[in-house]
Amino acid sequence: MTSQQKRQSRGVTLLEVVVAMAVLMLGIATAMLVVTQTSYANRRSLTATQAQLIAEQALENITQMGCSLDPPCINLVGLDGTFTVFQTTAGETRNVAPADPDVVAREFEVVVDVDVPSQPATIEPGSIVPANLTRNLVVGEPDTAGNIAHVRVTVSWREQERSDRQVVMLQTRMAP
């Protein structure tokens, strides 16, 4: 056997094995990081979607009530409030936390704010009513000013990995 043939059949050295293992471990660690970050982003996206659905449902319940004609939107006065909703992993929405500790549920805080410019008690102290809420709804009819209700639903929750609250807010305006 010649010296060139001996060099070609010498095998793999320990150093080459260690380098190959280090490259493989780096690849595995990178793949695990990508999977972890993707899972976290998917969970945040799902939670935001659940919050948006809760806000849509609350806003839809209010808009189905409609806006009374005289006095304008008086039926919406008193809807301001805050309540808590729990969304289970099975998709069930509850008003109270599950009694069973094995049932996982995320807590959402829902805040409803209804402002009716024709009803000054509905406007929070220090708030400025935008001009488009006090305009005449019907051109040439001065008694139609301020007959618009501004309805805002805010849903917030806490993420385990973050200290601040995450928020989804939907709003609409209603008129008789």
Chimera marker file (.cmm) of the C-alpha trace (Angstrom):
<marker_set name="trace">
<marker id="1" x="0.000" y="0.000" z="0.000" r="1" g="1" b="0" radius="0.5"/>
<marker id="2" x="1.423" y="3.363" z="-0.925" r="1" g="1" b="0" radius="0.5"/>
<marker id="3" x="1.531" y="6.352" z="1.400" r="1" g="1" b="0" radius="0.5"/>
<marker id="4" x="-1.159" y="8.112" z="-0.661" r="1" g="1" b="0" radius="0.5"/>
<marker id="5" x="-3.559" y="5.184" z="-0.215" r="1" g="1" b="0" radius="0.5"/>
<marker id="6" x="-2.889" y="5.152" z="3.554" r="1" g="1" b="0" radius="0.5"/>
<marker id="7" x="-3.816" y="8.864" z="3.842" r="1" g="1" b="0" radius="0.5"/>
<marker id="8" x="-7.088" y="8.344" z="1.987" r="1" g="1" b="0" radius="0.5"/>
<marker id="9" x="-8.249" y="5.496" z="4.231" r="1" g="1" b="0" radius="0.5"/>
<marker id="10" x="-7.167" y="6.934" z="7.586" r="1" g="1" b="0" radius="0.5"/>
<marker id="11" x="-10.770" y="7.534" z="8.935" r="1" g="1" b="0" radius="0.5"/>
<marker id="12" x="-12.214" y="10.457" z="10.890" r="1" g="1" b="0" radius="0.5"/>
<marker id="13" x="-10.239" y="12.163" z="13.615" r="1" g="1" b="0" radius="0.5"/>
<marker id="14" x="-11.662" y="13.058" z="17.019" r="1" g="1" b="0" radius="0.5"/>
<marker id="15" x="-11.379" y="16.757" z="16.199" r="1" g="1" b="0" radius="0.5"/>
<marker id="16" x="-13.503" y="16.339" z="13.073" r="1" g="1" b="0" radius="0.5"/>
<marker id="17" x="-16.174" y="14.497" z="15.088" r="1" g="1" b="0" radius="0.5"/>
<marker id="18" x="-16.265" y="17.273" z="17.725" r="1" g="1" b="0" radius="0.5"/>
<marker id="19" x="-16.584" y="19.977" z="15.044" r="1" g="1" b="0" radius="0.5"/>
<marker id="20" x="-19.369" y="18.056" z="13.284" r="1" g="1" b="0" radius="0.5"/>
<marker id="21" x="-21.232" y="17.618" z="16.599" r="1" g="1" b="0" radius="0.5"/>
<marker id="22" x="-20.876" y="21.329" z="17.394" r="1" g="1" b="0" radius="0.5"/>
<marker id="23" x="-22.333" y="22.295" z="14.011" r="1" g="1" b="0" radius="0.5"/>
<marker id="24" x="-25.186" y="19.791" z="14.496" r="1" g="1" b="0" radius="0.5"/>
<marker id="25" x="-25.942" y="21.124" z="18.000" r="1" g="1" b="0" radius="0.5"/>
<marker id="26" x="-25.983" y="24.701" z="16.690" r="1" g="1" b="0" radius="0.5"/>
<marker id="27" x="-28.502" y="23.676" z="14.027" r="1" g="1" b="0" radius="0.5"/>
<marker id="28" x="-30.709" y="21.886" z="16.579" r="1" g="1" b="0" radius="0.5"/>
<marker id="29" x="-30.589" y="24.873" z="18.956" r="1" g="1" b="0" radius="0.5"/>
<marker id="30" x="-31.568" y="27.230" z="16.136" r="1" g="1" b="0" radius="0.5"/>
<marker id="31" x="-34.474" y="24.996" z="15.115" r="1" g="1" b="0" radius="0.5"/>
<marker id="32" x="-35.705" y="24.835" z="18.727" r="1" g="1" b="0" radius="0.5"/>
<marker id="33" x="-35.559" y="28.638" z="18.987" r="1" g="1" b="0" radius="0.5"/>
<marker id="34" x="-37.598" y="29.018" z="15.799" r="1" g="1" b="0" radius="0.5"/>
<marker id="35" x="-40.226" y="26.539" z="17.056" r="1" g="1" b="0" radius="0.5"/>
<marker id="36" x="-40.441" y="28.300" z="20.446" r="1" g="1" b="0" radius="0.5"/>
<marker id="37" x="-40.818" y="31.761" z="18.893" r="1" g="1" b="0" radius="0.5"/>
<marker id="38" x="-43.423" y="30.508" z="16.410" r="1" g="1" b="0" radius="0.5"/>
<marker id="39" x="-45.415" y="28.888" z="19.201" r="1" g="1" b="0" radius="0.5"/>
<marker id="40" x="-45.313" y="32.109" z="21.246" r="1" g="1" b="0" radius="0.5"/>
<marker id="41" x="-46.431" y="34.220" z="18.247" r="1" g="1" b="0" radius="0.5"/>
<marker id="42" x="-49.274" y="31.790" z="17.484" r="1" g="1" b="0" radius="0.5"/>
<marker id="43" x="-50.471" y="31.908" z="21.097" r="1" g="1" b="0" radius="0.5"/>
<marker id="44" x="-50.439" y="35.727" z="21.119" r="1" g="1" b="0" radius="0.5"/>
<marker id="45" x="-52.297" y="35.817" z="17.809" r="1" g="1" b="0" radius="0.5"/>
<marker id="46" x="-54.935" y="33.374" z="19.083" r="1" g="1" b="0" radius="0.5"/>
<marker id="47" x="-55.432" y="35.398" z="22.264" r="1" g="1" b="0" radius="0.5"/>
<marker id="48" x="-55.793" y="38.649" z="20.307" r="1" g="1" b="0" radius="0.5"/>
<marker id="49" x="-58.342" y="36.968" z="18.031" r="1" g="1" b="0" radius="0.5"/>
<marker id="50" x="-60.310" y="35.716" z="21.053" r="1" g="1" b="0" radius="0.5"/>
<marker id="51" x="-60.273" y="39.239" z="22.529" r="1" g="1" b="0" radius="0.5"/>
<marker id="52" x="-61.492" y="40.700" z="19.254" r="1" g="1" b="0" radius="0.5"/>
<marker id="53" x="-64.358" y="38.192" z="19.105" r="1" g="1" b="0" radius="0.5"/>
<marker id="54" x="-65.365" y="39.093" z="22.676" r="1" g="1" b="0" radius="0.5"/>
<marker id="55" x="-65.306" y="42.807" z="21.762" r="1" g="1" b="0" radius="0.5"/>
<marker id="56" x="-67.316" y="42.175" z="18.586" r="1" g="1" b="0" radius="0.5"/>
<marker id="57" x="-69.939" y="40.226" z="20.521" r="1" g="1" b="0" radius="0.5"/>
<marker id="58" x="-70.301" y="42.968" z="23.153" r="1" g="1" b="0" radius="0.5"/>
<marker id="59" x="-70.502" y="45.688" z="20.493" r="1" g="1" b="0" radius="0.5"/>
<marker id="60" x="-73.030" y="43.683" z="18.472" r="1" g="1" b="0" radius="0.5"/>
<marker id="61" x="-75.235" y="43.217" z="21.556" r="1" g="1" b="0" radius="0.5"/>
<marker id="62" x="-75.308" y="46.994" z="22.037" r="1" g="1" b="0" radius="0.5"/>
<marker id="63" x="-75.936" y="47.832" z="18.373" r="1" g="1" b="0" radius="0.5"/>
<marker id="64" x="-78.831" y="45.348" z="18.274" r="1" g="1" b="0" radius="0.5"/>
<marker id="65" x="-80.513" y="47.419" z="20.978" r="1" g="1" b="0" radius="0.5"/>
<marker id="66" x="-80.630" y="50.321" z="18.564" r="1" g="1" b="0" radius="0.5"/>
<marker id="67" x="-80.759" y="53.971" z="19.483" r="1" g="1" b="0" radius="0.5"/>
<marker id="68" x="-84.049" y="55.355" z="20.825" r="1" g="1" b="0" radius="0.5"/>
<marker id="69" x="-85.569" y="58.346" z="19.068" r="1" g="1" b="0" radius="0.5"/>
<marker id="70" x="-86.801" y="60.583" z="21.888" r="1" g="1" b="0" radius="0.5"/>
<marker id="71" x="-84.783" y="61.425" z="23.858" r="1" g="1" b="0" radius="0.5"/>
<marker id="72" x="-82.003" y="60.416" z="21.501" r="1" g="1" b="0" radius="0.5"/>
<marker id="73" x="-80.168" y="57.219" z="22.473" r="1" g="1" b="0" radius="0.5"/>
<marker id="74" x="-81.453" y="57.385" z="26.085" r="1" g="1" b="0" radius="0.5"/>
<marker id="75" x="-81.759" y="53.594" z="26.083" r="1" g="1" b="0" radius="0.5"/>
<marker id="76" x="-77.943" y="53.324" z="25.895" r="1" g="1" b="0" radius="0.5"/>
<marker id="77" x="-77.367" y="55.455" z="28.990" r="1" g="1" b="0" radius="0.5"/>
<marker id="78" x="-76.174" y="53.289" z="31.842" r="1" g="1" b="0" radius="0.5"/>
<marker id="79" x="-74.436" y="50.666" z="29.696" r="1" g="1" b="0" radius="0.5"/>
<marker id="80" x="-71.005" y="51.923" z="30.775" r="1" g="1" b="0" radius="0.5"/>
<marker id="81" x="-69.302" y="49.289" z="32.822" r="1" g="1" b="0" radius="0.5"/>
<marker id="82" x="-66.519" y="46.803" z="33.332" r="1" g="1" b="0" radius="0.5"/>
<marker id="83" x="-66.875" y="43.045" z="33.530" r="1" g="1" b="0" radius="0.5"/>
<marker id="84" x="-64.668" y="39.989" z="33.304" r="1" g="1" b="0" radius="0.5"/>
<marker id="85" x="-64.934" y="37.145" z="30.812" r="1" g="1" b="0" radius="0.5"/>
<marker id="86" x="-63.046" y="33.857" z="30.909" r="1" g="1" b="0" radius="0.5"/>
<marker id="87" x="-62.265" y="32.026" z="27.655" r="1" g="1" b="0" radius="0.5"/>
<marker id="88" x="-61.447" y="28.335" z="28.108" r="1" g="1" b="0" radius="0.5"/>
<marker id="89" x="-59.098" y="26.383" z="25.901" r="1" g="1" b="0" radius="0.5"/>
<marker id="90" x="-62.184" y="24.593" z="24.563" r="1" g="1" b="0" radius="0.5"/>
<marker id="91" x="-63.505" y="27.957" z="23.312" r="1" g="1" b="0" radius="0.5"/>
<marker id="92" x="-66.225" y="28.337" z="25.938" r="1" g="1" b="0" radius="0.5"/>
<marker id="93" x="-66.847" y="31.857" z="27.243" r="1" g="1" b="0" radius="0.5"/>
<marker id="94" x="-67.785" y="32.150" z="30.918" r="1" g="1" b="0" radius="0.5"/>
<marker id="95" x="-68.585" y="35.017" z="33.261" r="1" g="1" b="0" radius="0.5"/>
<marker id="96" x="-66.870" y="33.305" z="36.205" r="1" g="1" b="0" radius="0.5"/>
<marker id="97" x="-63.559" y="31.513" z="36.518" r="1" g="1" b="0" radius="0.5"/>
<marker id="98" x="-63.796" y="27.731" z="36.124" r="1" g="1" b="0" radius="0.5"/>
<marker id="99" x="-64.102" y="25.925" z="39.455" r="1" g="1" b="0" radius="0.5"/>
<marker id="100" x="-62.165" y="22.947" z="38.107" r="1" g="1" b="0" radius="0.5"/>
<marker id="101" x="-58.415" y="23.687" z="38.399" r="1" g="1" b="0" radius="0.5"/>
<marker id="102" x="-57.750" y="21.424" z="35.396" r="1" g="1" b="0" radius="0.5"/>
<marker id="103" x="-59.715" y="23.745" z="33.088" r="1" g="1" b="0" radius="0.5"/>
<marker id="104" x="-57.422" y="26.388" z="31.624" r="1" g="1" b="0" radius="0.5"/>
<marker id="105" x="-59.080" y="29.763" z="30.973" r="1" g="1" b="0" radius="0.5"/>
<marker id="106" x="-57.704" y="33.171" z="30.046" r="1" g="1" b="0" radius="0.5"/>
<marker id="107" x="-59.139" y="36.169" z="31.864" r="1" g="1" b="0" radius="0.5"/>
<marker id="108" x="-60.271" y="39.140" z="29.753" r="1" g="1" b="0" radius="0.5"/>
<marker id="109" x="-61.390" y="42.475" z="31.162" r="1" g="1" b="0" radius="0.5"/>
<marker id="110" x="-64.139" y="44.117" z="29.081" r="1" g="1" b="0" radius="0.5"/>
<marker id="111" x="-64.819" y="47.851" z="29.409" r="1" g="1" b="0" radius="0.5"/>
<marker id="112" x="-67.874" y="49.378" z="27.727" r="1" g="1" b="0" radius="0.5"/>
<marker id="113" x="-68.022" y="53.159" z="27.306" r="1" g="1" b="0" radius="0.5"/>
<marker id="114" x="-71.103" y="54.817" z="25.801" r="1" g="1" b="0" radius="0.5"/>
<marker id="115" x="-71.023" y="58.575" z="25.238" r="1" g="1" b="0" radius="0.5"/>
<marker id="116" x="-74.242" y="60.339" z="24.209" r="1" g="1" b="0" radius="0.5"/>
<marker id="117" x="-73.590" y="64.085" z="23.792" r="1" g="1" b="0" radius="0.5"/>
<marker id="118" x="-77.297" y="64.902" z="24.278" r="1" g="1" b="0" radius="0.5"/>
<marker id="119" x="-77.007" y="63.241" z="27.719" r="1" g="1" b="0" radius="0.5"/>
<marker id="120" x="-74.190" y="65.152" z="29.495" r="1" g="1" b="0" radius="0.5"/>
<marker id="121" x="-74.007" y="62.613" z="32.339" r="1" g="1" b="0" radius="0.5"/>
<marker id="122" x="-72.600" y="60.033" z="29.891" r="1" g="1" b="0" radius="0.5"/>
<marker id="123" x="-69.524" y="62.137" z="29.090" r="1" g="1" b="0" radius="0.5"/>
<marker id="124" x="-66.628" y="61.544" z="31.476" r="1" g="1" b="0" radius="0.5"/>
<marker id="125" x="-65.350" y="64.619" z="33.361" r="1" g="1" b="0" radius="0.5"/>
<marker id="126" x="-62.570" y="66.323" z="31.454" r="1" g="1" b="0" radius="0.5"/>
<marker id="127" x="-63.494" y="64.701" z="28.134" r="1" g="1" b="0" radius="0.5"/>
<marker id="128" x="-63.960" y="66.814" z="25.043" r="1" g="1" b="0" radius="0.5"/>
<marker id="129" x="-66.826" y="65.815" z="22.783" r="1" g="1" b="0" radius="0.5"/>
<marker id="130" x="-65.645" y="65.783" z="19.159" r="1" g="1" b="0" radius="0.5"/>
<marker id="131" x="-67.494" y="68.177" z="16.839" r="1" g="1" b="0" radius="0.5"/>
<marker id="132" x="-68.691" y="65.338" z="14.619" r="1" g="1" b="0" radius="0.5"/>
<marker id="133" x="-70.713" y="63.973" z="17.567" r="1" g="1" b="0" radius="0.5"/>
<marker id="134" x="-72.519" y="67.266" z="18.118" r="1" g="1" b="0" radius="0.5"/>
<marker id="135" x="-73.293" y="68.129" z="14.489" r="1" g="1" b="0" radius="0.5"/>
<marker id="136" x="-76.821" y="68.119" z="13.084" r="1" g="1" b="0" radius="0.5"/>
<marker id="137" x="-77.658" y="64.695" z="11.697" r="1" g="1" b="0" radius="0.5"/>
<marker id="138" x="-80.221" y="66.119" z="9.311" r="1" g="1" b="0" radius="0.5"/>
<marker id="139" x="-79.154" y="69.224" z="7.427" r="1" g="1" b="0" radius="0.5"/>
<marker id="140" x="-81.523" y="72.110" z="8.141" r="1" g="1" b="0" radius="0.5"/>
<marker id="141" x="-83.070" y="70.483" z="11.227" r="1" g="1" b="0" radius="0.5"/>
<marker id="142" x="-81.489" y="72.076" z="14.300" r="1" g="1" b="0" radius="0.5"/>
<marker id="143" x="-83.049" y="69.626" z="16.805" r="1" g="1" b="0" radius="0.5"/>
<marker id="144" x="-80.961" y="66.750" z="15.434" r="1" g="1" b="0" radius="0.5"/>
<marker id="145" x="-77.668" y="67.984" z="16.920" r="1" g="1" b="0" radius="0.5"/>
<marker id="146" x="-75.886" y="65.571" z="19.236" r="1" g="1" b="0" radius="0.5"/>
<marker id="147" x="-78.194" y="62.666" z="18.473" r="1" g="1" b="0" radius="0.5"/>
<marker id="148" x="-75.247" y="60.332" z="17.988" r="1" g="1" b="0" radius="0.5"/>
<marker id="149" x="-73.989" y="57.796" z="20.494" r="1" g="1" b="0" radius="0.5"/>
<marker id="150" x="-70.320" y="56.829" z="20.510" r="1" g="1" b="0" radius="0.5"/>
<marker id="151" x="-69.871" y="53.246" z="21.729" r="1" g="1" b="0" radius="0.5"/>
<marker id="152" x="-66.435" y="51.863" z="22.561" r="1" g="1" b="0" radius="0.5"/>
<marker id="153" x="-65.631" y="48.348" z="23.772" r="1" g="1" b="0" radius="0.5"/>
<marker id="154" x="-62.133" y="47.656" z="25.093" r="1" g="1" b="0" radius="0.5"/>
<marker id="155" x="-60.928" y="44.132" z="25.884" r="1" g="1" b="0" radius="0.5"/>
<marker id="156" x="-57.625" y="43.699" z="27.705" r="1" g="1" b="0" radius="0.5"/>
<marker id="157" x="-55.619" y="40.777" z="29.086" r="1" g="1" b="0" radius="0.5"/>
<marker id="158" x="-52.197" y="39.948" z="30.464" r="1" g="1" b="0" radius="0.5"/>
<marker id="159" x="-49.609" y="37.808" z="28.716" r="1" g="1" b="0" radius="0.5"/>
<marker id="160" x="-47.462" y="35.661" z="31.007" r="1" g="1" b="0" radius="0.5"/>
<marker id="161" x="-44.258" y="36.861" z="29.370" r="1" g="1" b="0" radius="0.5"/>
<marker id="162" x="-45.153" y="40.578" z="29.548" r="1" g="1" b="0" radius="0.5"/>
<marker id="163" x="-45.838" y="43.003" z="32.367" r="1" g="1" b="0" radius="0.5"/>
<marker id="164" x="-48.131" y="45.360" z="30.435" r="1" g="1" b="0" radius="0.5"/>
<marker id="165" x="-51.727" y="44.649" z="29.404" r="1" g="1" b="0" radius="0.5"/>
<marker id="166" x="-52.558" y="43.828" z="25.807" r="1" g="1" b="0" radius="0.5"/>
<marker id="167" x="-55.625" y="45.597" z="24.386" r="1" g="1" b="0" radius="0.5"/>
<marker id="168" x="-58.139" y="45.282" z="21.575" r="1" g="1" b="0" radius="0.5"/>
<marker id="169" x="-60.605" y="48.148" z="21.109" r="1" g="1" b="0" radius="0.5"/>
<marker id="170" x="-63.601" y="48.405" z="18.797" r="1" g="1" b="0" radius="0.5"/>
<marker id="171" x="-65.926" y="51.358" z="18.460" r="1" g="1" b="0" radius="0.5"/>
<marker id="172" x="-68.932" y="52.510" z="16.492" r="1" g="1" b="0" radius="0.5"/>
<marker id="173" x="-71.372" y="55.363" z="16.362" r="1" g="1" b="0" radius="0.5"/>
<marker id="174" x="-75.113" y="54.981" z="16.491" r="1" g="1" b="0" radius="0.5"/>
<marker id="175" x="-77.992" y="57.316" z="15.723" r="1" g="1" b="0" radius="0.5"/>
<marker id="176" x="-81.788" y="57.018" z="16.008" r="1" g="1" b="0" radius="0.5"/>
<link id1="1" id2="2" r="1" g="1" b="0" radius="0.2"/>
<link id1="2" id2="3" r="1" g="1" b="0" radius="0.2"/>
<link id1="3" id2="4" r="1" g="1" b="0" radius="0.2"/>
<link id1="4" id2="5" r="1" g="1" b="0" radius="0.2"/>
<link id1="5" id2="6" r="1" g="1" b="0" radius="0.2"/>
<link id1="6" id2="7" r="1" g="1" b="0" radius="0.2"/>
<link id1="7" id2="8" r="1" g="1" b="0" radius="0.2"/>
<link id1="8" id2="9" r="1" g="1" b="0" radius="0.2"/>
<link id1="9" id2="10" r="1" g="1" b="0" radius="0.2"/>
<link id1="10" id2="11" r="1" g="1" b="0" radius="0.2"/>
<link id1="11" id2="12" r="1" g="1" b="0" radius="0.2"/>
<link id1="12" id2="13" r="1" g="1" b="0" radius="0.2"/>
<link id1="13" id2="14" r="1" g="1" b="0" radius="0.2"/>
<link id1="14" id2="15" r="1" g="1" b="0" radius="0.2"/>
<link id1="15" id2="16" r="1" g="1" b="0" radius="0.2"/>
<link id1="16" id2="17" r="1" g="1" b="0" radius="0.2"/>
<link id1="17" id2="18" r="1" g="1" b="0" radius="0.2"/>
<link id1="18" id2="19" r="1" g="1" b="0" radius="0.2"/>
<link id1="19" id2="20" r="1" g="1" b="0" radius="0.2"/>
<link id1="20" id2="21" r="1" g="1" b="0" radius="0.2"/>
<link id1="21" id2="22" r="1" g="1" b="0" radius="0.2"/>
<link id1="22" id2="23" r="1" g="1" b="0" radius="0.2"/>
<link id1="23" id2="24" r="1" g="1" b="0" radius="0.2"/>
<link id1="24" id2="25" r="1" g="1" b="0" radius="0.2"/>
<link id1="25" id2="26" r="1" g="1" b="0" radius="0.2"/>
<link id1="26" id2="27" r="1" g="1" b="0" radius="0.2"/>
<link id1="27" id2="28" r="1" g="1" b="0" radius="0.2"/>
<link id1="28" id2="29" r="1" g="1" b="0" radius="0.2"/>
<link id1="29" id2="30" r="1" g="1" b="0" radius="0.2"/>
<link id1="30" id2="31" r="1" g="1" b="0" radius="0.2"/>
<link id1="31" id2="32" r="1" g="1" b="0" radius="0.2"/>
<link id1="32" id2="33" r="1" g="1" b="0" radius="0.2"/>
<link id1="33" id2="34" r="1" g="1" b="0" radius="0.2"/>
<link id1="34" id2="35" r="1" g="1" b="0" radius="0.2"/>
<link id1="35" id2="36" r="1" g="1" b="0" radius="0.2"/>
<link id1="36" id2="37" r="1" g="1" b="0" radius="0.2"/>
<link id1="37" id2="38" r="1" g="1" b="0" radius="0.2"/>
<link id1="38" id2="39" r="1" g="1" b="0" radius="0.2"/>
<link id1="39" id2="40" r="1" g="1" b="0" radius="0.2"/>
<link id1="40" id2="41" r="1" g="1" b="0" radius="0.2"/>
<link id1="41" id2="42" r="1" g="1" b="0" radius="0.2"/>
<link id1="42" id2="43" r="1" g="1" b="0" radius="0.2"/>
<link id1="43" id2="44" r="1" g="1" b="0" radius="0.2"/>
<link id1="44" id2="45" r="1" g="1" b="0" radius="0.2"/>
<link id1="45" id2="46" r="1" g="1" b="0" radius="0.2"/>
<link id1="46" id2="47" r="1" g="1" b="0" radius="0.2"/>
<link id1="47" id2="48" r="1" g="1" b="0" radius="0.2"/>
<link id1="48" id2="49" r="1" g="1" b="0" radius="0.2"/>
<link id1="49" id2="50" r="1" g="1" b="0" radius="0.2"/>
<link id1="50" id2="51" r="1" g="1" b="0" radius="0.2"/>
<link id1="51" id2="52" r="1" g="1" b="0" radius="0.2"/>
<link id1="52" id2="53" r="1" g="1" b="0" radius="0.2"/>
<link id1="53" id2="54" r="1" g="1" b="0" radius="0.2"/>
<link id1="54" id2="55" r="1" g="1" b="0" radius="0.2"/>
<link id1="55" id2="56" r="1" g="1" b="0" radius="0.2"/>
<link id1="56" id2="57" r="1" g="1" b="0" radius="0.2"/>
<link id1="57" id2="58" r="1" g="1" b="0" radius="0.2"/>
<link id1="58" id2="59" r="1" g="1" b="0" radius="0.2"/>
<link id1="59" id2="60" r="1" g="1" b="0" radius="0.2"/>
<link id1="60" id2="61" r="1" g="1" b="0" radius="0.2"/>
<link id1="61" id2="62" r="1" g="1" b="0" radius="0.2"/>
<link id1="62" id2="63" r="1" g="1" b="0" radius="0.2"/>
<link id1="63" id2="64" r="1" g="1" b="0" radius="0.2"/>
<link id1="64" id2="65" r="1" g="1" b="0" radius="0.2"/>
<link id1="65" id2="66" r="1" g="1" b="0" radius="0.2"/>
<link id1="66" id2="67" r="1" g="1" b="0" radius="0.2"/>
<link id1="67" id2="68" r="1" g="1" b="0" radius="0.2"/>
<link id1="68" id2="69" r="1" g="1" b="0" radius="0.2"/>
<link id1="69" id2="70" r="1" g="1" b="0" radius="0.2"/>
<link id1="70" id2="71" r="1" g="1" b="0" radius="0.2"/>
<link id1="71" id2="72" r="1" g="1" b="0" radius="0.2"/>
<link id1="72" id2="73" r="1" g="1" b="0" radius="0.2"/>
<link id1="73" id2="74" r="1" g="1" b="0" radius="0.2"/>
<link id1="74" id2="75" r="1" g="1" b="0" radius="0.2"/>
<link id1="75" id2="76" r="1" g="1" b="0" radius="0.2"/>
<link id1="76" id2="77" r="1" g="1" b="0" radius="0.2"/>
<link id1="77" id2="78" r="1" g="1" b="0" radius="0.2"/>
<link id1="78" id2="79" r="1" g="1" b="0" radius="0.2"/>
<link id1="79" id2="80" r="1" g="1" b="0" radius="0.2"/>
<link id1="80" id2="81" r="1" g="1" b="0" radius="0.2"/>
<link id1="81" id2="82" r="1" g="1" b="0" radius="0.2"/>
<link id1="82" id2="83" r="1" g="1" b="0" radius="0.2"/>
<link id1="83" id2="84" r="1" g="1" b="0" radius="0.2"/>
<link id1="84" id2="85" r="1" g="1" b="0" radius="0.2"/>
<link id1="85" id2="86" r="1" g="1" b="0" radius="0.2"/>
<link id1="86" id2="87" r="1" g="1" b="0" radius="0.2"/>
<link id1="87" id2="88" r="1" g="1" b="0" radius="0.2"/>
<link id1="88" id2="89" r="1" g="1" b="0" radius="0.2"/>
<link id1="89" id2="90" r="1" g="1" b="0" radius="0.2"/>
<link id1="90" id2="91" r="1" g="1" b="0" radius="0.2"/>
<link id1="91" id2="92" r="1" g="1" b="0" radius="0.2"/>
<link id1="92" id2="93" r="1" g="1" b="0" radius="0.2"/>
<link id1="93" id2="94" r="1" g="1" b="0" radius="0.2"/>
<link id1="94" id2="95" r="1" g="1" b="0" radius="0.2"/>
<link id1="95" id2="96" r="1" g="1" b="0" radius="0.2"/>
<link id1="96" id2="97" r="1" g="1" b="0" radius="0.2"/>
<link id1="97" id2="98" r="1" g="1" b="0" radius="0.2"/>
<link id1="98" id2="99" r="1" g="1" b="0" radius="0.2"/>
<link id1="99" id2="100" r="1" g="1" b="0" radius="0.2"/>
<link id1="100" id2="101" r="1" g="1" b="0" radius="0.2"/>
<link id1="101" id2="102" r="1" g="1" b="0" radius="0.2"/>
<link id1="102" id2="103" r="1" g="1" b="0" radius="0.2"/>
<link id1="103" id2="104" r="1" g="1" b="0" radius="0.2"/>
<link id1="104" id2="105" r="1" g="1" b="0" radius="0.2"/>
<link id1="105" id2="106" r="1" g="1" b="0" radius="0.2"/>
<link id1="106" id2="107" r="1" g="1" b="0" radius="0.2"/>
<link id1="107" id2="108" r="1" g="1" b="0" radius="0.2"/>
<link id1="108" id2="109" r="1" g="1" b="0" radius="0.2"/>
<link id1="109" id2="110" r="1" g="1" b="0" radius="0.2"/>
<link id1="110" id2="111" r="1" g="1" b="0" radius="0.2"/>
<link id1="111" id2="112" r="1" g="1" b="0" radius="0.2"/>
<link id1="112" id2="113" r="1" g="1" b="0" radius="0.2"/>
<link id1="113" id2="114" r="1" g="1" b="0" radius="0.2"/>
<link id1="114" id2="115" r="1" g="1" b="0" radius="0.2"/>
<link id1="115" id2="116" r="1" g="1" b="0" radius="0.2"/>
<link id1="116" id2="117" r="1" g="1" b="0" radius="0.2"/>
<link id1="117" id2="118" r="1" g="1" b="0" radius="0.2"/>
<link id1="118" id2="119" r="1" g="1" b="0" radius="0.2"/>
<link id1="119" id2="120" r="1" g="1" b="0" radius="0.2"/>
<link id1="120" id2="121" r="1" g="1" b="0" radius="0.2"/>
<link id1="121" id2="122" r="1" g="1" b="0" radius="0.2"/>
<link id1="122" id2="123" r="1" g="1" b="0" radius="0.2"/>
<link id1="123" id2="124" r="1" g="1" b="0" radius="0.2"/>
<link id1="124" id2="125" r="1" g="1" b="0" radius="0.2"/>
<link id1="125" id2="126" r="1" g="1" b="0" radius="0.2"/>
<link id1="126" id2="127" r="1" g="1" b="0" radius="0.2"/>
<link id1="127" id2="128" r="1" g="1" b="0" radius="0.2"/>
<link id1="128" id2="129" r="1" g="1" b="0" radius="0.2"/>
<link id1="129" id2="130" r="1" g="1" b="0" radius="0.2"/>
<link id1="130" id2="131" r="1" g="1" b="0" radius="0.2"/>
<link id1="131" id2="132" r="1" g="1" b="0" radius="0.2"/>
<link id1="132" id2="133" r="1" g="1" b="0" radius="0.2"/>
<link id1="133" id2="134" r="1" g="1" b="0" radius="0.2"/>
<link id1="134" id2="135" r="1" g="1" b="0" radius="0.2"/>
<link id1="135" id2="136" r="1" g="1" b="0" radius="0.2"/>
<link id1="136" id2="137" r="1" g="1" b="0" radius="0.2"/>
<link id1="137" id2="138" r="1" g="1" b="0" radius="0.2"/>
<link id1="138" id2="139" r="1" g="1" b="0" radius="0.2"/>
<link id1="139" id2="140" r="1" g="1" b="0" radius="0.2"/>
<link id1="140" id2="141" r="1" g="1" b="0" radius="0.2"/>
<link id1="141" id2="142" r="1" g="1" b="0" radius="0.2"/>
<link id1="142" id2="143" r="1" g="1" b="0" radius="0.2"/>
<link id1="143" id2="144" r="1" g="1" b="0" radius="0.2"/>
<link id1="144" id2="145" r="1" g="1" b="0" radius="0.2"/>
<link id1="145" id2="146" r="1" g="1" b="0" radius="0.2"/>
<link id1="146" id2="147" r="1" g="1" b="0" radius="0.2"/>
<link id1="147" id2="148" r="1" g="1" b="0" radius="0.2"/>
<link id1="148" id2="149" r="1" g="1" b="0" radius="0.2"/>
<link id1="149" id2="150" r="1" g="1" b="0" radius="0.2"/>
<link id1="150" id2="151" r="1" g="1" b="0" radius="0.2"/>
<link id1="151" id2="152" r="1" g="1" b="0" radius="0.2"/>
<link id1="152" id2="153" r="1" g="1" b="0" radius="0.2"/>
<link id1="153" id2="154" r="1" g="1" b="0" radius="0.2"/>
<link id1="154" id2="155" r="1" g="1" b="0" radius="0.2"/>
<link id1="155" id2="156" r="1" g="1" b="0" radius="0.2"/>
<link id1="156" id2="157" r="1" g="1" b="0" radius="0.2"/>
<link id1="157" id2="158" r="1" g="1" b="0" radius="0.2"/>
<link id1="158" id2="159" r="1" g="1" b="0" radius="0.2"/>
<link id1="159" id2="160" r="1" g="1" b="0" radius="0.2"/>
<link id1="160" id2="161" r="1" g="1" b="0" radius="0.2"/>
<link id1="161" id2="162" r="1" g="1" b="0" radius="0.2"/>
<link id1="162" id2="163" r="1" g="1" b="0" radius="0.2"/>
<link id1="163" id2="164" r="1" g="1" b="0" radius="0.2"/>
<link id1="164" id2="165" r="1" g="1" b="0" radius="0.2"/>
<link id1="165" id2="166" r="1" g="1" b="0" radius="0.2"/>
<link id1="166" id2="167" r="1" g="1" b="0" radius="0.2"/>
<link id1="167" id2="168" r="1" g="1" b="0" radius="0.2"/>
<link id1="168" id2="169" r="1" g="1" b="0" radius="0.2"/>
<link id1="169" id2="170" r="1" g="1" b="0" radius="0.2"/>
<link id1="170" id2="171" r="1" g="1" b="0" radius="0.2"/>
<link id1="171" id2="172" r="1" g="1" b="0" radius="0.2"/>
<link id1="172" id2="173" r="1" g="1" b="0" radius="0.2"/>
<link id1="173" id2="174" r="1" g="1" b="0" radius="0.2"/>
<link id1="174" id2="175" r="1" g="1" b="0" radius="0.2"/>
<link id1="175" id2="176" r="1" g="1" b="0" radius="0.2"/>
</marker_set>
